[in-house]
């Protein structure tokens, strides 16, 4: 492999990963809109904290 192509390949790989992440998040948002579900980014911490205080949702 020619050394001068390495920065180009690294840039293309980084752009591909970033595009995949953007498409994934965009898909999650659209899915939550069309299914009527809500996106929660708490990872369950809110539910665990509420359960530790005996709060039932």
Buried (B, 14 or more C-beta within 10 A) or exposed (E): EEEEEEEEEEEEEEEEEEEEEEEEEEEEEEEEEEEEEEEEEEEEEEEEEEEEEEEEE
